[in-house]
Amino acid sequence: MLLRCSNNLLYPKENRLEKKLYYACRNCAYQQEASSPCVYVNEIKQSLTANLNISRDTTLDPALKRTKAVRCHKCGNDEACFFARSDERMELVFVCTNTDCAAHWTQTQTKEDLGK
């Protein structure tokens, strides 16, 4: 026999004496043992393609370092300025110095790259 509760909602309820988690109806005495002790999971996912808000004037910033060790995939220019993203992924953001192009791309640093 299947027991139904109003709205079919069961809420987490702990039994401290038994040290078990149950799901119980607030309108009647029905309860069932939970299959997992986890009640709620909040997963925060960060988008890897988050907007960087890079303008064409970024390349004019004298504080940014420049390199000729990369080539722009869009226009073929061999100079770019770069900066490190302020997150835990150790990414470098490169911006093409060609003012007509201003393409940008990222490069993730690996532990092997850092050891060189």
C-alpha positions in Angstrom: 0.0 0.0 0.0 1.4 3.4 -1.1 1.0 6.2 1.5 0.5 9.6 0.1 0.9 12.9 1.9 -0.6 16.2 0.9 1.5 17.8 -1.9 3.7 14.7 -1.7 6.4 16.7 0.0 8.7 15.1 2.5 11.1 17.2 4.5 14.4 16.2 6.1 14.1 15.3 9.8 16.9 13.9 12.0 16.6 11.3 14.7 19.4 12.2 17.1 19.0 9.1 19.2 19.4 6.7 16.2 21.7 9.1 14.4 19.7 8.7 11.2 18.1 11.0 8.7 14.5 10.6 7.7 12.2 12.3 5.3 8.9 13.1 7.0 5.5 14.5 6.1 4.6 17.7 8.0 0.9 16.8 7.8 0.8 13.2 9.1 3.1 10.8 10.8 4.6 9.2 7.6 8.4 9.1 7.4 11.0 7.1 5.5 14.6 6.6 6.1 16.9 8.7 3.8 19.1 6.7 1.4 21.9 9.3 1.8 22.9 11.7 4.6 23.1 14.5 2.1 20.2 16.9 2.2 21.3 19.6 -0.1 24.2 20.2 -2.6 25.0 23.7 -3.9 27.3 23.4 -6.9 28.9 26.6 -8.2 30.3 26.3 -11.7 32.5 29.0 -13.1 32.2 29.6 -16.8 35.5 29.1 -18.6 34.5 31.6 -21.3 33.7 34.4 -18.9 33.8 37.8 -20.5 37.1 39.6 -20.0 35.8 43.0 -21.1 38.9 43.7 -23.2 38.8 46.9 -25.2 41.0 48.1 -28.1 42.7 50.5 -25.7 44.0 47.6 -23.6 47.1 47.4 -25.8 48.0 51.0 -25.1 48.4 50.3 -21.3 52.1 50.8 -20.6 51.9 48.7 -17.5 51.2 45.5 -19.5 54.1 43.3 -20.5 54.7 42.6 -24.1 56.0 39.5 -25.9 57.0 38.5 -29.5 56.9 34.8 -28.6 53.3 34.4 -29.7 51.4 34.9 -33.0 47.9 36.2 -33.3 45.6 33.5 -34.7 43.4 36.1 -36.3 45.8 38.5 -38.1 49.2 36.9 -37.8 50.7 39.7 -35.8 53.8 38.6 -33.9 53.4 40.9 -30.8 50.9 40.7 -28.0 50.6 42.2 -24.6 49.6 39.9 -21.7 48.4 39.7 -18.1 47.5 37.0 -15.7 43.9 36.4 -14.8 43.0 36.9 -11.2 41.7 33.4 -10.6 43.1 30.0 -9.6 43.5 28.6 -13.1 46.9 30.2 -13.8 45.8 31.6 -17.1 47.6 34.2 -19.1 45.5 36.5 -21.3 47.1 37.7 -24.5 45.8 40.7 -26.5 47.0 41.3 -30.1 48.8 44.7 -30.3 47.5 45.3 -33.8 44.9 48.0 -33.2 42.8 46.9 -36.1 42.6 43.3 -34.8 42.7 43.4 -30.9 41.9 39.7 -30.7 42.5 38.0 -27.3 43.1 34.5 -26.2 44.1 32.6 -23.1 46.9 30.2 -22.3 46.8 27.9 -19.3 50.1 27.4 -17.5 50.9 23.9 -16.4 53.2 22.8 -13.6 55.7 21.7 -16.3 55.7 25.1 -17.9 56.3 26.8 -14.6 59.3 24.6 -13.9 61.1 25.6 -17.1 
